[in-house]
């Protein structure tokens, strides 16, 4: 997590987060902390919010009869948590998420699992249409507490150049 302090004047400071386009380098890997332990309540709320009616996510008796033997965490919840974990390092100063690709879910996640994530910078280039921004592509990998990879995806973000973020413009 990139955390800096901005002096506002005298002995007053404000913490700031995120990277500007210039702060990214291809090959850098950012470990996102803290981890996040997922509860069955998280899973149930997410299924209700998203209207996911598959009983494998919230019906213990149904889930016992599956190959998993218990409720699975809804895969979009896993992706959402990993994206959220990466925000302060990767997209805090984003103008927009431009797309996700290659989402893979190689192992199940269960209530009680703790997720950890890291993102590697794969590409960066200046924007052709927005001189105040650049495009950054990262691969995020999510692991559970035992090191098992549970999710990978690539994400491309339009990131403000230094001095051009909303925070810079409004003195945030």
N, C-alpha and C positions, 0 to 999 in steps of 0.2 A: 504494500500500500504506500503510495507516495503521499506523504504528509509533510507539508511545509508550514511555516508560520510567516504571516505577512504582518509587518509592523504598521499599525494604523497611525501611530504618533505617540510620542512620549513613551510611556510604559504600557501601552495597550497593543495587544496582538490578537490576530484571528488565525485559527488553523485553516488551511486550505488543502484540498485533495485533488488528485488526478494528474495526468500527464498531458502536456501539449504535444502536438504532432512531432516537434523537434526532439522530444524526450524519448521517443521509441527508437530502438535499433533492432534490425533483423537478427534473430538468434537469442535475444534476451528472453529469459524465463522469469515470470513473476509468480511467486508462491502466495496464494491468497489465504489469509488467516483473519479471524479465527475460523475453525471448522464449524459445521452445523449438524447437530444431532436431530434427526427427523423423528417426530412422534406420530402415533396413529391419529391423534387429533389433527395434526398438520395435514395428513393424508386425507382424512375424512372431510375437513373443511375445503381442501383443494378440489376434491371430487364434487362437492356440492356447488362450489363457486363456478366450476367449469361445466357442470351438468354431465359429468362423466358417470354413466349409470352402470358401468361394468362392476359386478359384485366382487370380483377378485380384489378390489381395492378397499372394500368396507364390510364385507360379509364373511366373518371368520369361518362359519360352517361351510360355506361355499368354497372358500380358499383352502380349507383342509383337504378337500377332495381333489385339488389340483396337484401338479407335480411339485409345486413350491411348498405345499403344506401349510401355508399361512398367507395373510394378505400381503400383496405387493404394494410398494409405493408407486403411485401413478407416475409414469415416465415423464410427462410434461412438468411435473413438480420437480423432479430431479434436475431437468434442464434449467428450469426457472431459478432454482436455488444456486446452481453453478454460475449462471449468468449474473445473478445478484452478487455472489461472492467476488466476482471479477470487476465489478463496476469501479471501485475506488482506484484500482490499478490500471484498468484498460479504457473505460468509457465515461469516467466522471466528467470529462470536458468534451464529450461527443456532441456533435450537432445532430447526428442521426445514426441509427443502426441501419446498414444498407442490406444486410442479408446474413442468413445462416446457411451452412451447407455441411454435408457429410456428418449429420448427427448419427452417432452410433451408441447403442446401449448394450454392451457385451455381457453384462452381469446384472442380476436383479438387486434392487434396494428394498430393504425391509424397515419397518418402524424400529427404532433403536439404533440404526446405523448412523455413523457420523461421517459426513462428507467433507473432503478436503479437495481443493482445486489449485491448478496452476495453469498459466497461459503462456504460450511461446509466441513471439512475434515472428510471423512467417514472411510478410511482405509489407512494404510501405511505399507510397508514391504520392507525389503532389497531385492535387485535384486539378483537372484540366478546366473545369468550369468555375471553381471557387478558389481564388488565389489566397484566401484567408484560411484555407483548410487543406488537409491531406487525408488519404485513405490508408488505414492500417488494418491488416488481416492478422488475426491470432487464432491459434488452436488451443482450446481449453480442454483440459483433461481432469475428470473428476474421479477420485478414488475414495473407497470407504476405509474405515479404520484399519483394516488388515492389509491395505495396499492394493486390493483388487480394483482394477479399472472398471468403473460402472458407466461412464459416459465420456464421449469425445465429440467435439464439434468445432467447426471453423466459423468465425464471425468476422465480417468486414464492417468497419466503423468509419464514418466521416468525422475527423477530429480537428478541432480548431488549432490553428497555429498560435504560438505564444503571443499574448496581447490581443487575441481576437475572440476569446471565449465569452460567453454571457457573463461569467463571473468577473472577467476583466472589464467588460463594458459597463456593468452596473455597480462595480466596487463591492461585490459580494464577498 
